[in-house]
Amino acid sequence: MGYPDEHIHPHATGSAQKTVAQHQESQDLTFYAGWFCPFVQRSWISLEEKGIPYQYKEVNPYKKEKHFLDINPKGLVPALEYKGKALYESLIICEFLEDAYPEHKPHLLPADPYDRAIVRLQLDHVSKTILPAFFRTLQAQEKSKQQEGLQDLYKGLRQLAEKVKGPYFLGEEFSLADIAIAPWAVRDYILGEHREYKREDVGSGWKEYAEVLEKRDSVVRTCSDREHYEEIYGRYLRDEAQSEAAKATRAGKVIP
């Protein structure tokens, strides 16, 4: 018997569906994705920002086919094949695209070594502080646990927003620091509808920054219609989701 998550909507919709349709021809780079996954969206935004030729292939990571598992034994999206070689993990893919396609601009990591280090510090902060708090708040069933997670989330977002130069993290330059958090800015309305989250309550400019992120063209082009996210995130809200992120959160472990 399979997971109930197998029966997700089978393909992207809205703006994302149009983007998928433009990337069906064979290329040196094949992008294995799940339209609904925020981690996928990070790598997808990078591909769109840089204008890298790629072939999009939809994968249901809850019903893994052999070829996909050969590419990524962890069975997680996103993953890619580049000239016959496999790679996975969203932020690693983003950095790989910078290195493999240096002629494609904009560059998503700054040239200055110190600024690069600052961006990577923010990637670490998002991964270790913000995302765990987001998922804890999303999956918590007790009101007290929801509020505890929400306060942790506010604190993490506030620490990030205080460093934003505006309109983007580094100023006018859109970077990997923005990409790392953008998919969760797009999805934070779910916490607003079900967990009493309010962007205004974060303070320190988070609301303004989140609005800028969700309007970025590459972010819009990789978003599906909200109605199809509802089914996905309803499982998280009931703490029934079987994604690796959900299972790790449930077990109190680091999100893989």
Secondary structure as GFF3:
##gff-version 3
##sequence-region A 1 256
A	DSSP	three_ten_helix	4	7	.	.	.	ID=ss1
A	DSSP	alpha_helix	14	21	.	.	.	ID=ss2
A	DSSP	beta_strand	29	33	.	.	.	ID=ss3
A	DSSP	alpha_helix	38	50	.	.	.	ID=ss4
A	DSSP	beta_strand	55	58	.	.	.	ID=ss5
A	DSSP	alpha_helix	66	71	.	.	.	ID=ss6
A	DSSP	beta_strand	79	82	.	.	.	ID=ss7
A	DSSP	beta_strand	85	88	.	.	.	ID=ss8
A	DSSP	alpha_helix	90	100	.	.	.	ID=ss9
A	DSSP	alpha_helix	113	125	.	.	.	ID=ss10
A	DSSP	pi_helix	126	130	.	.	.	ID=ss11
A	DSSP	alpha_helix	131	139	.	.	.	ID=ss12
A	DSSP	alpha_helix	143	161	.	.	.	ID=ss13
A	DSSP	alpha_helix	176	194	.	.	.	ID=ss14
A	DSSP	alpha_helix	199	202	.	.	.	ID=ss15
A	DSSP	alpha_helix	206	215	.	.	.	ID=ss16
A	DSSP	alpha_helix	217	220	.	.	.	ID=ss17
A	DSSP	alpha_helix	226	237	.	.	.	ID=ss18
A	DSSP	alpha_helix	244	251	.	.	.	ID=ss19
###
